[in-house]
């Protein structure tokens, strides 16, 4: 039986690749993408809807299916402040997850971050950890949380810090104890997410960097 997937963050480094794998997967016959601006697809499987993430309740009927992929995210620089970043990285994603759970979607997959920790003194890692804890409490059949390090891939925005990190991190991560911070491509993360989404096992699973490769 084929499945329906719902994706938020479909224009990002991971989300874009997730959609590509989904539309080419025999396991899925419908892929619903919820975005802030329209995206064009040449696949008959993809169904794009432009939504206001401040009013997700208005489109709750679109958040139905078999697997929910939460790939939304921004940076402090893009958002303008930590508070604005938290709105995207925590508030929007949690509300979407709550609606997916309320609509009895069985499987939930989240792109989080290496080092996510609700008790972290780092605001970004703290919000990621808090989101993980929140979605783990929702009544999904399975919750799969992927914790990549620096994500490599084409972006609409230029991030100089990430360019520098992509250049020096591979060498640094050859040192003992630093492998979990090795950069990974959005395509690698997306491939593993989609392959795991057809796994019918239950419960909460975390995928750290070594398990994503």
mmCIF file of the C-alpha atoms, coordinates in Angstrom:
data_MODEL
# 
_entry.id   MODEL 
# 
loop_
_atom_site.group_PDB 
_atom_site.id 
_atom_site.type_symbol 
_atom_site.label_atom_id 
_atom_site.label_alt_id 
_atom_site.label_comp_id 
_atom_site.label_asym_id 
_atom_site.label_entity_id 
_atom_site.label_seq_id 
_atom_site.pdbx_PDB_ins_code 
_atom_site.Cartn_x 
_atom_site.Cartn_y 
_atom_site.Cartn_z 
_atom_site.occupancy 
_atom_site.B_iso_or_equiv 
_atom_site.pdbx_formal_charge 
_atom_site.auth_seq_id 
_atom_site.auth_comp_id 
_atom_site.auth_asym_id 
_atom_site.auth_atom_id 
_atom_site.pdbx_PDB_model_num 
ATOM 1   C CA . UNK A 1 1   ? 0.000  0.000  0.000   1.00 0.00 ? 1   UNK A CA 1 
ATOM 2   C CA . UNK A 1 2   ? 1.410  3.372  -0.994  1.00 0.00 ? 2   UNK A CA 1 
ATOM 3   C CA . UNK A 1 3   ? 1.737  6.229  1.461   1.00 0.00 ? 3   UNK A CA 1 
ATOM 4   C CA . UNK A 1 4   ? 1.146  9.963  1.786   1.00 0.00 ? 4   UNK A CA 1 
ATOM 5   C CA . UNK A 1 5   ? 3.948  12.135 3.148   1.00 0.00 ? 5   UNK A CA 1 
ATOM 6   C CA . UNK A 1 6   ? 3.657  15.696 4.439   1.00 0.00 ? 6   UNK A CA 1 
ATOM 7   C CA . UNK A 1 7   ? 6.790  17.879 4.442   1.00 0.00 ? 7   UNK A CA 1 
ATOM 8   C CA . UNK A 1 8   ? 7.543  21.254 6.015   1.00 0.00 ? 8   UNK A CA 1 
ATOM 9   C CA . UNK A 1 9   ? 10.859 22.909 5.246   1.00 0.00 ? 9   UNK A CA 1 
ATOM 10  C CA . UNK A 1 10  ? 10.700 21.562 1.704   1.00 0.00 ? 10  UNK A CA 1 
ATOM 11  C CA . UNK A 1 11  ? 12.947 24.305 0.281   1.00 0.00 ? 11  UNK A CA 1 
ATOM 12  C CA . UNK A 1 12  ? 15.849 23.744 2.699   1.00 0.00 ? 12  UNK A CA 1 
ATOM 13  C CA . UNK A 1 13  ? 19.052 21.742 2.299   1.00 0.00 ? 13  UNK A CA 1 
ATOM 14  C CA . UNK A 1 14  ? 17.509 18.564 3.740   1.00 0.00 ? 14  UNK A CA 1 
ATOM 15  C CA . UNK A 1 15  ? 13.838 19.149 2.945   1.00 0.00 ? 15  UNK A CA 1 
ATOM 16  C CA . UNK A 1 16  ? 14.452 19.682 -0.752  1.00 0.00 ? 16  UNK A CA 1 
ATOM 17  C CA . UNK A 1 17  ? 16.268 16.345 -0.958  1.00 0.00 ? 17  UNK A CA 1 
ATOM 18  C CA . UNK A 1 18  ? 13.614 14.608 1.149   1.00 0.00 ? 18  UNK A CA 1 
ATOM 19  C CA . UNK A 1 19  ? 10.965 15.649 -1.372  1.00 0.00 ? 19  UNK A CA 1 
ATOM 20  C CA . UNK A 1 20  ? 13.137 14.433 -4.247  1.00 0.00 ? 20  UNK A CA 1 
ATOM 21  C CA . UNK A 1 21  ? 13.550 11.003 -2.662  1.00 0.00 ? 21  UNK A CA 1 
ATOM 22  C CA . UNK A 1 22  ? 9.861  10.789 -1.790  1.00 0.00 ? 22  UNK A CA 1 
ATOM 23  C CA . UNK A 1 23  ? 8.585  11.524 -5.284  1.00 0.00 ? 23  UNK A CA 1 
ATOM 24  C CA . UNK A 1 24  ? 10.949 8.884  -6.700  1.00 0.00 ? 24  UNK A CA 1 
ATOM 25  C CA . UNK A 1 25  ? 9.988  6.294  -4.095  1.00 0.00 ? 25  UNK A CA 1 
ATOM 26  C CA . UNK A 1 26  ? 7.587  3.507  -4.988  1.00 0.00 ? 26  UNK A CA 1 
ATOM 27  C CA . UNK A 1 27  ? 6.398  3.583  -1.376  1.00 0.00 ? 27  UNK A CA 1 
ATOM 28  C CA . UNK A 1 28  ? 4.754  7.004  -1.788  1.00 0.00 ? 28  UNK A CA 1 
ATOM 29  C CA . UNK A 1 29  ? 2.081  8.111  -4.227  1.00 0.00 ? 29  UNK A CA 1 
ATOM 30  C CA . UNK A 1 30  ? 1.396  11.570 -2.719  1.00 0.00 ? 30  UNK A CA 1 
ATOM 31  C CA . UNK A 1 31  ? 3.758  14.178 -1.275  1.00 0.00 ? 31  UNK A CA 1 
ATOM 32  C CA . UNK A 1 32  ? 2.217  17.281 0.310   1.00 0.00 ? 32  UNK A CA 1 
ATOM 33  C CA . UNK A 1 33  ? 4.595  20.219 0.771   1.00 0.00 ? 33  UNK A CA 1 
ATOM 34  C CA . UNK A 1 34  ? 3.638  23.174 2.958   1.00 0.00 ? 34  UNK A CA 1 
ATOM 35  C CA . UNK A 1 35  ? 5.726  26.246 2.148   1.00 0.00 ? 35  UNK A CA 1 
ATOM 36  C CA . UNK A 1 36  ? 5.742  29.995 2.664   1.00 0.00 ? 36  UNK A CA 1 
ATOM 37  C CA . UNK A 1 37  ? 6.061  30.621 -1.065  1.00 0.00 ? 37  UNK A CA 1 
ATOM 38  C CA . UNK A 1 38  ? 5.114  28.486 -4.070  1.00 0.00 ? 38  UNK A CA 1 
ATOM 39  C CA . UNK A 1 39  ? 7.497  25.881 -5.412  1.00 0.00 ? 39  UNK A CA 1 
ATOM 40  C CA . UNK A 1 40  ? 7.334  24.324 -8.843  1.00 0.00 ? 40  UNK A CA 1 
ATOM 41  C CA . UNK A 1 41  ? 7.571  20.575 -9.248  1.00 0.00 ? 41  UNK A CA 1 
ATOM 42  C CA . UNK A 1 42  ? 7.600  18.381 -12.336 1.00 0.00 ? 42  UNK A CA 1 
ATOM 43  C CA . UNK A 1 43  ? 6.282  15.389 -10.380 1.00 0.00 ? 43  UNK A CA 1 
ATOM 44  C CA . UNK A 1 44  ? 2.603  14.489 -10.429 1.00 0.00 ? 44  UNK A CA 1 
ATOM 45  C CA . UNK A 1 45  ? 3.037  13.150 -6.890  1.00 0.00 ? 45  UNK A CA 1 
ATOM 46  C CA . UNK A 1 46  ? 3.893  16.508 -5.318  1.00 0.00 ? 46  UNK A CA 1 
ATOM 47  C CA . UNK A 1 47  ? 1.099  18.770 -4.099  1.00 0.00 ? 47  UNK A CA 1 
ATOM 48  C CA . UNK A 1 48  ? 2.328  22.159 -2.931  1.00 0.00 ? 48  UNK A CA 1 
ATOM 49  C CA . UNK A 1 49  ? 0.356  24.481 -0.663  1.00 0.00 ? 49  UNK A CA 1 
ATOM 50  C CA . UNK A 1 50  ? 1.421  27.991 0.329   1.00 0.00 ? 50  UNK A CA 1 
ATOM 51  C CA . UNK A 1 51  ? 0.591  28.494 4.004   1.00 0.00 ? 51  UNK A CA 1 
ATOM 52  C CA . UNK A 1 52  ? 0.949  31.040 6.786   1.00 0.00 ? 52  UNK A CA 1 
ATOM 53  C CA . UNK A 1 53  ? 2.854  29.250 9.536   1.00 0.00 ? 53  UNK A CA 1 
ATOM 54  C CA . UNK A 1 54  ? 1.336  31.636 12.078  1.00 0.00 ? 54  UNK A CA 1 
ATOM 55  C CA . UNK A 1 55  ? -2.062 30.144 11.201  1.00 0.00 ? 55  UNK A CA 1 
ATOM 56  C CA . UNK A 1 56  ? -1.373 26.436 10.795  1.00 0.00 ? 56  UNK A CA 1 
ATOM 57  C CA . UNK A 1 57  ? -4.740 25.572 12.325  1.00 0.00 ? 57  UNK A CA 1 
ATOM 58  C CA . UNK A 1 58  ? -6.339 26.983 9.173   1.00 0.00 ? 58  UNK A CA 1 
ATOM 59  C CA . UNK A 1 59  ? -4.685 24.248 7.097   1.00 0.00 ? 59  UNK A CA 1 
ATOM 60  C CA . UNK A 1 60  ? -4.845 21.395 9.589   1.00 0.00 ? 60  UNK A CA 1 
ATOM 61  C CA . UNK A 1 61  ? -6.782 19.282 7.085   1.00 0.00 ? 61  UNK A CA 1 
ATOM 62  C CA . UNK A 1 62  ? -3.672 19.245 4.866   1.00 0.00 ? 62  UNK A CA 1 
ATOM 63  C CA . UNK A 1 63  ? -1.586 17.714 7.649   1.00 0.00 ? 63  UNK A CA 1 
ATOM 64  C CA . UNK A 1 64  ? -2.853 14.182 7.169   1.00 0.00 ? 64  UNK A CA 1 
ATOM 65  C CA . UNK A 1 65  ? -1.254 11.019 5.866   1.00 0.00 ? 65  UNK A CA 1 
ATOM 66  C CA . UNK A 1 66  ? 1.285  8.422  6.911   1.00 0.00 ? 66  UNK A CA 1 
ATOM 67  C CA . UNK A 1 67  ? 4.583  10.230 7.545   1.00 0.00 ? 67  UNK A CA 1 
ATOM 68  C CA . UNK A 1 68  ? 5.297  13.781 8.622   1.00 0.00 ? 68  UNK A CA 1 
ATOM 69  C CA . UNK A 1 69  ? 8.753  15.159 7.773   1.00 0.00 ? 69  UNK A CA 1 
ATOM 70  C CA . UNK A 1 70  ? 9.743  18.234 9.792   1.00 0.00 ? 70  UNK A CA 1 
ATOM 71  C CA . UNK A 1 71  ? 12.742 19.865 8.095   1.00 0.00 ? 71  UNK A CA 1 
ATOM 72  C CA . UNK A 1 72  ? 12.016 23.501 8.896   1.00 0.00 ? 72  UNK A CA 1 
ATOM 73  C CA . UNK A 1 73  ? 14.756 25.752 10.198  1.00 0.00 ? 73  UNK A CA 1 
ATOM 74  C CA . UNK A 1 74  ? 16.433 29.127 9.987   1.00 0.00 ? 74  UNK A CA 1 
ATOM 75  C CA . UNK A 1 75  ? 19.395 31.007 11.450  1.00 0.00 ? 75  UNK A CA 1 
ATOM 76  C CA . UNK A 1 76  ? 19.572 33.851 13.926  1.00 0.00 ? 76  UNK A CA 1 
ATOM 77  C CA . UNK A 1 77  ? 20.964 36.066 11.154  1.00 0.00 ? 77  UNK A CA 1 
ATOM 78  C CA . UNK A 1 78  ? 18.086 35.283 8.802   1.00 0.00 ? 78  UNK A CA 1 
ATOM 79  C CA . UNK A 1 79  ? 15.429 35.588 11.489  1.00 0.00 ? 79  UNK A CA 1 
ATOM 80  C CA . UNK A 1 80  ? 16.877 38.733 13.065  1.00 0.00 ? 80  UNK A CA 1 
ATOM 81  C CA . UNK A 1 81  ? 16.922 37.551 16.662  1.00 0.00 ? 81  UNK A CA 1 
ATOM 82  C CA . UNK A 1 82  ? 16.981 34.434 18.822  1.00 0.00 ? 82  UNK A CA 1 
ATOM 83  C CA . UNK A 1 83  ? 13.294 34.965 19.608  1.00 0.00 ? 83  UNK A CA 1 
ATOM 84  C CA . UNK A 1 84  ? 12.388 35.082 15.913  1.00 0.00 ? 84  UNK A CA 1 
ATOM 85  C CA . UNK A 1 85  ? 14.557 32.041 15.214  1.00 0.00 ? 85  UNK A CA 1 
ATOM 86  C CA . UNK A 1 86  ? 12.823 30.141 18.004  1.00 0.00 ? 86  UNK A CA 1 
ATOM 87  C CA . UNK A 1 87  ? 9.457  30.898 16.426  1.00 0.00 ? 87  UNK A CA 1 
ATOM 88  C CA . UNK A 1 88  ? 10.525 28.982 13.297  1.00 0.00 ? 88  UNK A CA 1 
ATOM 89  C CA . UNK A 1 89  ? 12.733 26.293 14.807  1.00 0.00 ? 89  UNK A CA 1 
ATOM 90  C CA . UNK A 1 90  ? 10.513 25.512 17.788  1.00 0.00 ? 90  UNK A CA 1 
ATOM 91  C CA . UNK A 1 91  ? 7.026  27.070 17.702  1.00 0.00 ? 91  UNK A CA 1 
ATOM 92  C CA . UNK A 1 92  ? 6.121  26.341 14.082  1.00 0.00 ? 92  UNK A CA 1 
ATOM 93  C CA . UNK A 1 93  ? 7.534  22.837 14.141  1.00 0.00 ? 93  UNK A CA 1 
ATOM 94  C CA . UNK A 1 94  ? 5.880  21.903 17.427  1.00 0.00 ? 94  UNK A CA 1 
ATOM 95  C CA . UNK A 1 95  ? 2.488  23.235 16.353  1.00 0.00 ? 95  UNK A CA 1 
ATOM 96  C CA . UNK A 1 96  ? 2.724  21.325 13.071  1.00 0.00 ? 96  UNK A CA 1 
ATOM 97  C CA . UNK A 1 97  ? 3.663  18.163 14.982  1.00 0.00 ? 97  UNK A CA 1 
ATOM 98  C CA . UNK A 1 98  ? 0.724  18.634 17.347  1.00 0.00 ? 98  UNK A CA 1 
ATOM 99  C CA . UNK A 1 99  ? -1.658 18.932 14.407  1.00 0.00 ? 99  UNK A CA 1 
ATOM 100 C CA . UNK A 1 100 ? -0.147 15.862 12.739  1.00 0.00 ? 100 UNK A CA 1 
ATOM 101 C CA . UNK A 1 101 ? -0.593 13.895 15.964  1.00 0.00 ? 101 UNK A CA 1 
ATOM 102 C CA . UNK A 1 102 ? -4.166 15.164 16.381  1.00 0.00 ? 102 UNK A CA 1 
ATOM 103 C CA . UNK A 1 103 ? -4.890 13.961 12.843  1.00 0.00 ? 103 UNK A CA 1 
ATOM 104 C CA . UNK A 1 104 ? -3.498 10.550 13.829  1.00 0.00 ? 104 UNK A CA 1 
ATOM 105 C CA . UNK A 1 105 ? -0.511 10.566 11.490  1.00 0.00 ? 105 UNK A CA 1 
ATOM 106 C CA . UNK A 1 106 ? 1.458  7.541  12.730  1.00 0.00 ? 106 UNK A CA 1 
ATOM 107 C CA . UNK A 1 107 ? 5.054  8.441  11.857  1.00 0.00 ? 107 UNK A CA 1 
ATOM 108 C CA . UNK A 1 108 ? 7.024  11.617 12.558  1.00 0.00 ? 108 UNK A CA 1 
ATOM 109 C CA . UNK A 1 109 ? 10.575 12.411 11.387  1.00 0.00 ? 109 UNK A CA 1 
ATOM 110 C CA . UNK A 1 110 ? 12.520 15.455 12.577  1.00 0.00 ? 110 UNK A CA 1 
ATOM 111 C CA . UNK A 1 111 ? 15.763 17.089 11.467  1.00 0.00 ? 111 UNK A CA 1 
ATOM 112 C CA . UNK A 1 112 ? 17.348 18.274 14.710  1.00 0.00 ? 112 UNK A CA 1 
ATOM 113 C CA . UNK A 1 113 ? 21.024 18.976 15.423  1.00 0.00 ? 113 UNK A CA 1 
ATOM 114 C CA . UNK A 1 114 ? 24.083 17.286 16.818  1.00 0.00 ? 114 UNK A CA 1 
ATOM 115 C CA . UNK A 1 115 ? 24.438 18.412 20.411  1.00 0.00 ? 115 UNK A CA 1 
ATOM 116 C CA . UNK A 1 116 ? 20.740 19.210 20.890  1.00 0.00 ? 116 UNK A CA 1 
ATOM 117 C CA . UNK A 1 117 ? 20.112 19.437 24.614  1.00 0.00 ? 117 UNK A CA 1 
ATOM 118 C CA . UNK A 1 118 ? 17.221 21.063 26.464  1.00 0.00 ? 118 UNK A CA 1 
ATOM 119 C CA . UNK A 1 119 ? 19.631 21.990 29.276  1.00 0.00 ? 119 UNK A CA 1 
ATOM 120 C CA . UNK A 1 120 ? 22.263 23.543 27.020  1.00 0.00 ? 120 UNK A CA 1 
ATOM 121 C CA . UNK A 1 121 ? 23.490 27.092 27.654  1.00 0.00 ? 121 UNK A CA 1 
ATOM 122 C CA . UNK A 1 122 ? 23.563 27.546 23.860  1.00 0.00 ? 122 UNK A CA 1 
ATOM 123 C CA . UNK A 1 123 ? 20.213 29.011 22.765  1.00 0.00 ? 123 UNK A CA 1 
ATOM 124 C CA . UNK A 1 124 ? 20.145 27.100 19.468  1.00 0.00 ? 124 UNK A CA 1 
ATOM 125 C CA . UNK A 1 125 ? 20.997 23.700 20.961  1.00 0.00 ? 125 UNK A CA 1 
ATOM 126 C CA . UNK A 1 126 ? 18.589 24.364 23.826  1.00 0.00 ? 126 UNK A CA 1 
ATOM 127 C CA . UNK A 1 127 ? 15.620 25.028 21.519  1.00 0.00 ? 127 UNK A CA 1 
ATOM 128 C CA . UNK A 1 128 ? 16.479 21.953 19.461  1.00 0.00 ? 128 UNK A CA 1 
ATOM 129 C CA . UNK A 1 129 ? 16.619 19.829 22.596  1.00 0.00 ? 129 UNK A CA 1 
ATOM 130 C CA . UNK A 1 130 ? 13.351 21.258 23.889  1.00 0.00 ? 130 UNK A CA 1 
ATOM 131 C CA . UNK A 1 131 ? 11.655 20.481 20.587  1.00 0.00 ? 131 UNK A CA 1 
ATOM 132 C CA . UNK A 1 132 ? 12.920 16.904 20.700  1.00 0.00 ? 132 UNK A CA 1 
ATOM 133 C CA . UNK A 1 133 ? 11.510 16.455 24.196  1.00 0.00 ? 133 UNK A CA 1 
ATOM 134 C CA . UNK A 1 134 ? 8.158  17.974 23.217  1.00 0.00 ? 134 UNK A CA 1 
ATOM 135 C CA . UNK A 1 135 ? 7.563  15.843 20.115  1.00 0.00 ? 135 UNK A CA 1 
ATOM 136 C CA . UNK A 1 136 ? 8.628  12.685 21.922  1.00 0.00 ? 136 UNK A CA 1 
ATOM 137 C CA . UNK A 1 137 ? 5.597  13.157 24.179  1.00 0.00 ? 137 UNK A CA 1 
ATOM 138 C CA . UNK A 1 138 ? 3.102  13.310 21.305  1.00 0.00 ? 138 UNK A CA 1 
ATOM 139 C CA . UNK A 1 139 ? 1.036  10.187 20.485  1.00 0.00 ? 139 UNK A CA 1 
ATOM 140 C CA . UNK A 1 140 ? 2.843  9.122  17.314  1.00 0.00 ? 140 UNK A CA 1 
ATOM 141 C CA . UNK A 1 141 ? 3.439  5.446  16.613  1.00 0.00 ? 141 UNK A CA 1 
ATOM 142 C CA . UNK A 1 142 ? 7.063  6.329  15.902  1.00 0.00 ? 142 UNK A CA 1 
ATOM 143 C CA . UNK A 1 143 ? 9.255  9.403  16.323  1.00 0.00 ? 143 UNK A CA 1 
ATOM 144 C CA . UNK A 1 144 ? 12.581 9.442  14.481  1.00 0.00 ? 144 UNK A CA 1 
ATOM 145 C CA . UNK A 1 145 ? 15.004 12.245 15.298  1.00 0.00 ? 145 UNK A CA 1 
ATOM 146 C CA . UNK A 1 146 ? 18.029 12.881 13.093  1.00 0.00 ? 146 UNK A CA 1 
ATOM 147 C CA . UNK A 1 147 ? 20.929 14.831 14.601  1.00 0.00 ? 147 UNK A CA 1 
ATOM 148 C CA . UNK A 1 148 ? 23.361 15.845 11.845  1.00 0.00 ? 148 UNK A CA 1 
ATOM 149 C CA . UNK A 1 149 ? 26.287 18.174 12.355  1.00 0.00 ? 149 UNK A CA 1 
ATOM 150 C CA . UNK A 1 150 ? 27.143 20.898 9.822   1.00 0.00 ? 150 UNK A CA 1 
ATOM 151 C CA . UNK A 1 151 ? 24.888 20.422 6.787   1.00 0.00 ? 151 UNK A CA 1 
ATOM 152 C CA . UNK A 1 152 ? 26.423 20.784 3.347   1.00 0.00 ? 152 UNK A CA 1 
ATOM 153 C CA . UNK A 1 153 ? 24.436 21.597 0.221   1.00 0.00 ? 153 UNK A CA 1 
ATOM 154 C CA . UNK A 1 154 ? 23.171 24.378 -1.995  1.00 0.00 ? 154 UNK A CA 1 
ATOM 155 C CA . UNK A 1 155 ? 21.346 27.143 -0.126  1.00 0.00 ? 155 UNK A CA 1 
ATOM 156 C CA . UNK A 1 156 ? 19.316 30.115 -1.218  1.00 0.00 ? 156 UNK A CA 1 
ATOM 157 C CA . UNK A 1 157 ? 21.164 32.234 1.338   1.00 0.00 ? 157 UNK A CA 1 
ATOM 158 C CA . UNK A 1 158 ? 24.922 32.568 1.669   1.00 0.00 ? 158 UNK A CA 1 
ATOM 159 C CA . UNK A 1 159 ? 26.296 31.484 5.054   1.00 0.00 ? 159 UNK A CA 1 
ATOM 160 C CA . UNK A 1 160 ? 29.966 32.411 5.306   1.00 0.00 ? 160 UNK A CA 1 
ATOM 161 C CA . UNK A 1 161 ? 30.441 30.628 8.628   1.00 0.00 ? 161 UNK A CA 1 
ATOM 162 C CA . UNK A 1 162 ? 29.187 27.392 7.143   1.00 0.00 ? 162 UNK A CA 1 
ATOM 163 C CA . UNK A 1 163 ? 31.479 27.774 4.130   1.00 0.00 ? 163 UNK A CA 1 
ATOM 164 C CA . UNK A 1 164 ? 34.470 28.136 6.437   1.00 0.00 ? 164 UNK A CA 1 
ATOM 165 C CA . UNK A 1 165 ? 33.286 25.225 8.565   1.00 0.00 ? 165 UNK A CA 1 
ATOM 166 C CA . UNK A 1 166 ? 32.853 23.022 5.507   1.00 0.00 ? 166 UNK A CA 1 
ATOM 167 C CA . UNK A 1 167 ? 36.453 23.727 4.558   1.00 0.00 ? 167 UNK A CA 1 
ATOM 168 C CA . UNK A 1 168 ? 38.121 23.032 7.906   1.00 0.00 ? 168 UNK A CA 1 
ATOM 169 C CA . UNK A 1 169 ? 35.809 20.640 9.761   1.00 0.00 ? 169 UNK A CA 1 
ATOM 170 C CA . UNK A 1 170 ? 36.642 17.443 7.809   1.00 0.00 ? 170 UNK A CA 1 
ATOM 171 C CA . UNK A 1 171 ? 40.294 17.717 8.844   1.00 0.00 ? 171 UNK A CA 1 
ATOM 172 C CA . UNK A 1 172 ? 39.475 18.548 12.455  1.00 0.00 ? 172 UNK A CA 1 
ATOM 173 C CA . UNK A 1 173 ? 37.008 15.670 12.660  1.00 0.00 ? 173 UNK A CA 1 
ATOM 174 C CA . UNK A 1 174 ? 39.745 13.177 11.892  1.00 0.00 ? 174 UNK A CA 1 
ATOM 175 C CA . UNK A 1 175 ? 40.838 13.732 15.495  1.00 0.00 ? 175 UNK A CA 1 
ATOM 176 C CA . UNK A 1 176 ? 39.616 11.254 18.136  1.00 0.00 ? 176 UNK A CA 1 
ATOM 177 C CA . UNK A 1 177 ? 36.261 12.170 19.664  1.00 0.00 ? 177 UNK A CA 1 
ATOM 178 C CA . UNK A 1 178 ? 35.302 14.701 16.990  1.00 0.00 ? 178 UNK A CA 1 
ATOM 179 C CA . UNK A 1 179 ? 33.803 12.397 14.364  1.00 0.00 ? 179 UNK A CA 1 
ATOM 180 C CA . UNK A 1 180 ? 30.245 13.210 15.432  1.00 0.00 ? 180 UNK A CA 1 
ATOM 181 C CA . UNK A 1 181 ? 30.817 16.805 14.257  1.00 0.00 ? 181 UNK A CA 1 
ATOM 182 C CA . UNK A 1 182 ? 31.886 15.800 10.743  1.00 0.00 ? 182 UNK A CA 1 
ATOM 183 C CA . UNK A 1 183 ? 29.929 17.712 8.038   1.00 0.00 ? 183 UNK A CA 1 
ATOM 184 C CA . UNK A 1 184 ? 27.264 15.755 6.170   1.00 0.00 ? 184 UNK A CA 1 
ATOM 185 C CA . UNK A 1 185 ? 25.284 16.570 3.039   1.00 0.00 ? 185 UNK A CA 1 
ATOM 186 C CA . UNK A 1 186 ? 21.583 17.256 3.104   1.00 0.00 ? 186 UNK A CA 1 
ATOM 187 C CA . UNK A 1 187 ? 21.201 14.500 0.535   1.00 0.00 ? 187 UNK A CA 1 
ATOM 188 C CA . UNK A 1 188 ? 22.744 11.919 2.880   1.00 0.00 ? 188 UNK A CA 1 
ATOM 189 C CA . UNK A 1 189 ? 20.421 12.883 5.708   1.00 0.00 ? 189 UNK A CA 1 
ATOM 190 C CA . UNK A 1 190 ? 17.373 12.905 3.421   1.00 0.00 ? 190 UNK A CA 1 
ATOM 191 C CA . UNK A 1 191 ? 18.171 9.488  1.983   1.00 0.00 ? 191 UNK A CA 1 
ATOM 192 C CA . UNK A 1 192 ? 18.340 7.956  5.446   1.00 0.00 ? 192 UNK A CA 1 
ATOM 193 C CA . UNK A 1 193 ? 15.159 9.721  6.558   1.00 0.00 ? 193 UNK A CA 1 
ATOM 194 C CA . UNK A 1 194 ? 13.125 8.404  3.644   1.00 0.00 ? 194 UNK A CA 1 
ATOM 195 C CA . UNK A 1 195 ? 14.535 4.892  3.959   1.00 0.00 ? 195 UNK A CA 1 
ATOM 196 C CA . UNK A 1 196 ? 13.644 4.856  7.673   1.00 0.00 ? 196 UNK A CA 1 
ATOM 197 C CA . UNK A 1 197 ? 10.162 6.231  7.009   1.00 0.00 ? 197 UNK A CA 1 
ATOM 198 C CA . UNK A 1 198 ? 9.033  2.966  5.444   1.00 0.00 ? 198 UNK A CA 1 
ATOM 199 C CA . UNK A 1 199 ? 10.154 1.061  8.539   1.00 0.00 ? 199 UNK A CA 1 
ATOM 200 C CA . UNK A 1 200 ? 7.069  0.230  10.581  1.00 0.00 ? 200 UNK A CA 1 
ATOM 201 C CA . UNK A 1 201 ? 8.820  -0.107 13.955  1.00 0.00 ? 201 UNK A CA 1 
ATOM 202 C CA . UNK A 1 202 ? 7.393  1.821  16.908  1.00 0.00 ? 202 UNK A CA 1 
ATOM 203 C CA . UNK A 1 203 ? 8.883  4.077  19.560  1.00 0.00 ? 203 UNK A CA 1 
ATOM 204 C CA . UNK A 1 204 ? 11.419 6.899  19.655  1.00 0.00 ? 204 UNK A CA 1 
ATOM 205 C CA . UNK A 1 205 ? 14.698 6.584  17.744  1.00 0.00 ? 205 UNK A CA 1 
ATOM 206 C CA . UNK A 1 206 ? 17.658 8.972  17.594  1.00 0.00 ? 206 UNK A CA 1 
ATOM 207 C CA . UNK A 1 207 ? 20.120 8.933  14.700  1.00 0.00 ? 207 UNK A CA 1 
ATOM 208 C CA . UNK A 1 208 ? 23.458 10.551 15.449  1.00 0.00 ? 208 UNK A CA 1 
ATOM 209 C CA . UNK A 1 209 ? 25.990 11.304 12.760  1.00 0.00 ? 209 UNK A CA 1 
ATOM 210 C CA . UNK A 1 210 ? 27.669 7.888  12.532  1.00 0.00 ? 210 UNK A CA 1 
ATOM 211 C CA . UNK A 1 211 ? 24.237 6.261  12.123  1.00 0.00 ? 211 UNK A CA 1 
ATOM 212 C CA . UNK A 1 212 ? 23.147 8.612  9.335   1.00 0.00 ? 212 UNK A CA 1 
ATOM 213 C CA . UNK A 1 213 ? 26.068 7.842  7.031   1.00 0.00 ? 213 UNK A CA 1 
# 
